[in-house]
Amino acid sequence: MSAWAEPVPFASAWDRAVSGRADETFLIFETPAGDVSRWSYGDFDGAVDRVAGTLVALGAEPGAAVHLALTNSPAFVAAWLAASRLGAWIVPSDPMGRAPELAGHIERTRPAVGLCAGDRADVYRAAVAAAGRMDLRVIEIDEADTTLAPFDATPLAAAERPEAGLRDRAAVMFTSGTTGRPKGVEVTQANYAFAGKVMAGAAGLSPEDRQLVVLPLFHANAQYYSFASAIWTGASVALMPAFSASGFLPAAARHSATCASLFAAPIRMILARGGPVDGAALRHCWYAQNIAADQYSTVAEWFGCRPRQLYGMTETIPAVLTDEAADPHHASMGRVSAGCAVDVQDAAGGSVEPGAVGEVVVGGEPGITLFAGYLDAPDITAASFRDGWFLTGDRAVRDDTGRHYFDGRRSDVLKVSGENVSTVEVESTLAEHPAVLEAAVVARPDQIRDEVPVAFVVAADPSAPPSVSELDAWCAERLAKAKRPVAITLIDELPRTSVGKIRKFLLTERATARNH
């Protein structure tokens, strides 16, 4: 970790890494075809200036948004760092998202420039049209292109760089919530740097380390835990275009990776489809969500290290709970990360005793160590805090050593392979079908993906109900893959309490029983 005690902008952290590590490797990228390219910090900084020059030429001024619908690629990384350098901010969306989802993000953030893959440009341009933004300047990218060919404007000169402010917006990342409408989490320059600082310290990262990144860059995990920590330290990153269960350990061996970050679901996929690989020797691996003890022992043997669990959200910036290297426990989220503030509280805001269940709450300074707020939603932002503590909605038990154990999550958000899926959003999508009266979505446990959404639908006209295949197609057109129900059941009416609330536990029992 650096001696910097004061917060710094992310752009300054990048500049510091370039200055101190100009000739050292920053990025290794392996294309889907297996071709490998490398950049030093100095080389990539030149690419960042070139991308920045093109963004400026297209109207991305300080304070402007740059929308990214890109898979893991050098273009994503360069655009992110270029926007940071310009005092602009990125809006990363699921590159495989459907047009309505992308249109919503574009409409709400009003970007100056949009970046998408050439082979998905038809969906992207349909989203642009649906958002009423035909004036949006769109750059089509070949995500396997390591020359960044479309960025051909005059590179940004050092003298043209604006001075980044700590609280300047650096990103808006959309995350599912209980309102049904995804919330836009505002991330600042100071936030990214703080994430890098805390996560580098928690992992004991050194400049000689190499992060293996297989999780999608449009999510906070890869940005906060892997890239930001590497940049903070001056370490390197081996970036894969996508996660491959059978390819994870071979990639770790090929690129001499020392560190990685995963979720429980990808780990279970690796165990199901992979095997030990000569030369794969990670010294450290983060993971989120529990795995079984026998799974843990096998993966520790294959990886060459004992993975360490963590807990964090897009809003909390770094993982605020991290297990320690000395004695990690497979079922524990760990202890409070250095520099972070976490409590477990009851409904009145009082700290619960060790062994008691309470809600995980996170302290900090909004815009510096916590997210700045929700985009254009001051009321929702205010309601997510109590007495200065951010309310996560997740429950945990804390033991008398300060170790935390997960004890369930808010009922309206599922974790599908590590992705937040709002049941309300899925229900709203189904309810928009003209033949549907109402819908309820619950979780069904899944051995690979942790849990999956299952839907129960009431037809608007019982004599002419929609078919399941029709509803499947409706969802496929409007929802990302993780959000689509794996099963849809037509029922006469939803079970309710005397005051009209849906008794979802009955639907959960039914969904679970049907799976056995």
N, C-alpha and C positions, 0 to 999 in steps of 0.2 A: 504494500500500500504506500501511497505517497505521503509526504509530510504535510500536504495541504490539509489544513483543518477547516478552512472556510469553503463554502460551496463554490463551485466553478461551473461555467457553461460547458455543455458537451462539445461545442466547437473548439473550445480551448483545450479540452482533454485530447481531442484528435490532433490539434496542432502540436501539443506537447509530445505525443507519441511519434508524430512525423519528425519532429526536430531531434528527438533522442534516438530514434530507431530507423532512420531514413533508409539504410541499406539492408535492414533485416526483413525477413518475410512477414508480411501482414496477412495475405489471402492466398489460399490455394483453392481452385475451383475445378471440380470434376464434372464434365458435361454428361448428359445421359448416355452419350456414345462412348464415354470412358476417356475422352481427351482431357488432359490436365494442363491448367495454366497457373502461373504464379506471379504475384506482384509483391514487391517490397513496399514498405510504408511510403517511401518517396515516390515510387512508380504509381501507386494507387492515388496518392495525393494529386498527381498530375491528371489522372483520370477524373477525379472529383472536380478539379477546376474546369475541365472540359465539359463535364455534365452541367456544372453550375453556369458556365457561359451560355450553353444552349437553353437552359431553363430561363435565364434572364432574358434572352432574346425572344422567348415566347411569352414573356409577361410575368414571370414568377419573381415578384419584388419581395422585399422584406415584409413579412406578415401574410404572404400569400400561401395558399395550400397547393400541394402537389399530390395528386391521387395516384396511388400505386396499386395496380392489379397484376402483380408479377409473382411468379414462383421464385424459389431460391436461385439467385443469379447475381453476377457482378453488377448488373444494371441496378438491381434493387439496392445493393449496398452503396453504390456510388451515388444514386439519387438521394438516398437517406442522408448521407454525409454532405452532399452538395446543398440540399435544402437547409441543413443545419448551418452550414457556412454562410448561406445567403440570408439567414434570419427568416427563412420560410419554414413551413411545417408539412410533414407528410401525413397522408391518410391512407394507411395500408388496408386493403380489403382482401378477402378471400379471392384469389385469382380464378378459382373455379366457381365463384358465386354466380347466381342467376341474375338476369338483367334487373328484376325488381329490387333485389338486395343492393346491387351496385348503384342503381339509380337513386336509391334512398341515401346512400353515402354521398353521392355527388351532389344531390339536391341540398343536403344539409350542410355541406362544407364549402360549396361554391369554389372548387379548385380553379387555378389559372391554367394548369397543365395536367394532363392525364397520361399515364404510361400503362400500356397493356401489351400482351403478347400478340404478335401478328396472327397466330393461328387461332386466337380467340377474339379477334377484333370485331367480328360480327355481333357477338353478344355484348361486347363493351360499347360499341357504337349504338346498339339498341338501347342500352342503359342511358347513354348520353342523351339520346332523343327523348326517352321517357322522362328524364329529369329536366327537359326543356333547356338544355345547355348546348345547342348546336354550335355556339361560339367557342366551346372548349377546345383548346389546342391539344391534339392527341398524338403521341409518339408511339408508333408500333415497334415492339422490340422482339428480336430473336433472342430468347432467353439463354440459348447456348452460345451466343456470340460473345467472345471474350475481347473483341476490339472496341466494343461500344460504338459501333459505326454510326448510328443515328445522331450521335452527339458531336456535331461537326462545326459548331459555332466557335468563335474566338474564345479561348479559355479565359476564365475570370482571372484578372490580375490581382496580386496580393493587395495592392493599394485600393482595389475596389471592394474588398471584403468589409461588410459592416461589422461593427463591434457587437458581439452577441451579448444579450442580457440574460441574467439568471432566470428570470421568470418569462422570458420570451417563449411562446408556444413552439414546441418542436414536433409534436405529433398529436393527432386525435385518433385513438384506436377504439373501434366499436366493440362493445362486449354485451352479451345478452344479459338482460335483467328481468325482474319480476313484473315489469310494467308491460311487457310484450314488445315494446319498441326498443331496439338496441340503444344503449346509452353510449355517447361519445366521450371517452375518457381523455381529458386534456393533460398532455405530458409536456413538461417544460425542458428547457436546456439543462437546468440544474438537476431535474429528475433523472435524466439519462446518465449524467455524470455520477450522481449519487448511487444509482443502481450499479454502475460499473465499480465504484469504490467499495461498496458493501459486499458485492458478490465476489470480487477479486480477493478481498480479505477473508471471506468465509471459506473460499476454496484454496487459500494459500497460493494463489496464482503467482507465477514468476514469468519474466520475459521469455524463458526457455519453453514454457508450456505451449501446447497447441490444442485449441478447442476443436472438437468434431461437431459440426452443426448439421443435424438431419431434420430437426423440427422446422415448421414453416416460419419464414421470416416475418410474415404479416402478423404473427402472434408476439406477445410480449416476452415469452420465455426465451426465444432465440435472440431477441434484441437485448433484453436486460441482462440475462444470466450468462450469455456466451459472448456476444459481440461487444457489448459495453464494457464487460470485465476485461476482455482481451485488449481493447483500446486503452482502458485505464492503465493497464500494466505494461503495454507494449508487447503482448504475446501475439501468437499467430492463430489463424482460423482456417480449418479445412472445411469448406462448404460443399455439401452434397445437394443436388437438385431436389431430392425428395428422400423420404425415409424408406428404407428397404430392410425388412426383418432379416432376410438371409444375407444381405450385403453390409449390415452395420459393422460387424467385427472385421470382415475383410477390409473395409474402408479404414477402420481404425489402424489396422496393421499397415496398409499401403501408405498412409500419410503420417505415420508415426505420431498419432494423436495421443495425448496424455489425459485430456479431460473431455467430458461430454455432459449433456443434459437430456433427460428423457422423462416420459410419464410412465406410470405403471402399465398402461395398455401396450405401448411399444415394447416394453421389457417382456411382457407375456408373449407377444408376437415373436420376439427374438428367440425365446425359449422354445416356442412351438416349431419354428422353421429354421433356426440356426444351429450353431454348434461351436465348440471351442476352435479357435483359429490361431495357428502359430504366428507369433509376432504381434498379436494384439495385446497390448499391455497398458491399459489405462491406469493411472494412479488415482484418479478421482472421477466420480460420476454422480451428478444430482439426479433425483427422480421425485416426482410428485405423485401422491396417493399410494395407498398401501399395496404391498405384494405379500404373498404368503411366505412363511419361514423357509419352506423347502425351495421355493422359487428364488428366494434371496440367496440362499447358500449356493445354488447352482450358478446364478448370474455372477456372484462374487468370484467364483472359480473361473468362469469364462472370461470375465472382464479383467481380472488381475487386481481388482480392488474391491473394497466393500462399499457399495453405493450408499449415498447419504440422502435421506429424504429432506424435503423442504416444503414450505408453505408460503404462498404469496398470491397476489392478484394483480391485475393490470393497475388497479388503483393504488396498491401499496408500494409500487415501484420495485424495490428489491424484494427478495424473499425475506419476510420478516422473521420467519422461523427457519433455522437450518440445523441439521444434525452435525455433530462434531466428528472429525476424522478419527479421533482416538478410540471411540467406542460407539459406533452407530448402531441403532436398533431398527430393525426392518419395519416395525409398526409405529414408530414415533416420528413426528414432524420436527422434532428437535427442540432446541432452546432459542431464546430471543437472539437474533443476529446482532452483532456489534453495530452500534449506531442507530438501532431501531428501538421502538417502544411498543410493547404488546401487553395486553391484559386479558384476562378471562372474567367476564362480568355477568351478573344477573340482569333481569329485565329492568331493574331500577338503577343500574349503573354502578352497583357495588361489586368489588372484587370477590370472587368466590374462593372458597378454601380449596387447598389441594385435594383432589379426588372428586370434587363436585363438577358437574357439567355446567358450562356457561358459554356465552357467545365470545368469540375471538374479536377483540377490538384493537385498533392500531392507532398509536399516537404519532404526531409529527407535525411538520409545518407544511401546509398546502402550498404547492408550487415549488417546494424545495426538497423535502423528504417524502411528501405524499403528493398524489396527483393534485392538479390545480382546481379541478371541479369537473362537472359534466357539461358538455357543450350545450349552450343555450338553455340550461335547465337549473337555474339557481335554487328553485324550490326543492328539486330532487337532490341537489348537492347538499343543501341545508339539512334535509331529512335523513341523509346518510351519515350524519355526525350527531353525537350526543356528548355534551360537555367536552368538546375538543377531540373526542375519540371517533375514528371512522368505524362504522358498524359493518362487519363483513357478512353477517348473516350465517356464518359457519359456527358450529358448536365444537367444543373441545374440552378435554379433561387435562388438567395440569398436575403433575405429581410434585412431591416435596423437593425434588431436585431441579425443578424448573423445566422438566421435559414435558412436551405437549403431545396429546393423542387425539386424533380426529374422532368426532362423535356425531357426524351427520351434517347435512347442509340444508340450506333453505329449500323448501319443498318445490319451489317453482323453477329452479335451475338444475338441470341435469349435467353431469360430466360424462360426455361421450368421447372416449379416447383422448381425454384431456381438454376437450373443447366444451365451453359453456353453451348449453342449449336451453333457451327459455321455453318452457312448456306453453306459456301464454302466447308467444310468437307463433308456435306451431298451431295452437288452437285457433288463433286469429286467422291464420292462412287457410285452415280447413273450413272455418266458418264463413269465409268469403265465397266459397263455392255456392252457386245459386241453389243447389239442391240440398244444402246442409242447413239444418236449424241451429245446431250447436255441437261443440266437440270438447272432449276432455282428453288430455295427454298425461300419461304417467310413465314412470321409469320401470323397466324390466332389467334385472341383473343380467350381465353378459360376461362370459369368462374372458373374452378378449378386450372388449371395449369398455369395461367397467359397468356401464348401463346404457340402455338404448331407449328411445321414445316409442311408446305404444299408444295408439289413438283409439278412442271410442266415439262414434259419431251417431247423432240422431238426425234422421232425414227430415227435411222440411215438409215433404209429402210422403207419408208412410206407404202410400200405394204406388209411388214411383221413386223409390230410393236410388241414389247414385250407386254405381258398381264400385267395388274396391279398386279395380284396375283404373277406373276413371279418377278416383281420388288419389291413387298412387301417382298417376301422370300429372295431376294438378299440383301435387307437392313437388314433384321432380322439376317442374318448370319454375317454381318459386322459392325453393329452399335449398340451401347447401346440403351436401350429402349427410353430414352428421345430424342435421335437424329433421330429416325425413323419417316418418314413423316406419318401423320395421314390420308392423302389423296394424291393420285398421279393422275394427269390428263395428258393424252396424248394430245398434241397440235401440229399443223402443223409447227409453228415457234414461237420463242419467240419475243415479242414486243421489238423493239430497237429504239434508237435515231439515228440521222443522222450519228453519229460517231461510231455507233455500240454498245453503252452501253445498257444493258438490262433495259427496263423501268419497274422496279420491282413494282412501285406503281400501275400499271395497273393489275399486277398479284395479288397484295395484295387486291385490290378492288374486283377482281373476286373471290379470296379465301374467303373473308369475306362475300360477297353477297351470295355465295353458302351455307354458314353456317346458313343463316337466313331462 
